[in-house]
Amino acid sequence: LNTTAGEVCDDGASNSDTNADACRTTCVASSCGDGVPDSGEACDDQNQNDDDGCLATCACAAGYAGDSGTCADVDECTGGTHDCDANATCSNMIGGFDCACNAGYSGDGTACTDINECAGVTCENGGTCTHGVGVANDYHCKCAAGFEGGGPNSTTCTDINECAAITCENGGTCTHR
């Protein structure tokens, strides 16, 4: 060991910069922030880049994983580690992810509820409304007996004139009610 030359360790010529004893071939002890990833460090970028996922503690930030001295973004969406609702879409972001409710659902992406498209819809003449589960802007009016129309996204139910198709025998008169 030559302390006058700045050596802090020296255990011979078989040393390497990644040896578990942290004594490098330059005989300088390793330390976090020196730019060389050593054993026990997930990364070491000398804290030069704030956007690479490598923290000043030589650990990878949340949303990143260390491999071979660098931190890489983790795709939580394909890895299944996200907390998005089953009725939401997961989008990978650098260092994280985002959840957005699918069409026909509302919420923050981690909790999505079906939107009732029949809320505020009145089907004419006693018709009943059914909304499409998980389908945006989809409702269906079913007209009451004696009325026709309705259907997808229509509230119109008009009276059927049954007398229009009937000929009364013996001079009878059809009266529509």
Summary of the structure (lengths in Angstrom):
residues: 177
radius of gyration: 35.9
end to end distance: 111.7
largest distance: 130.4
contacts: 444
relative contact order: 0.08
helix: 10%
strand: 26%
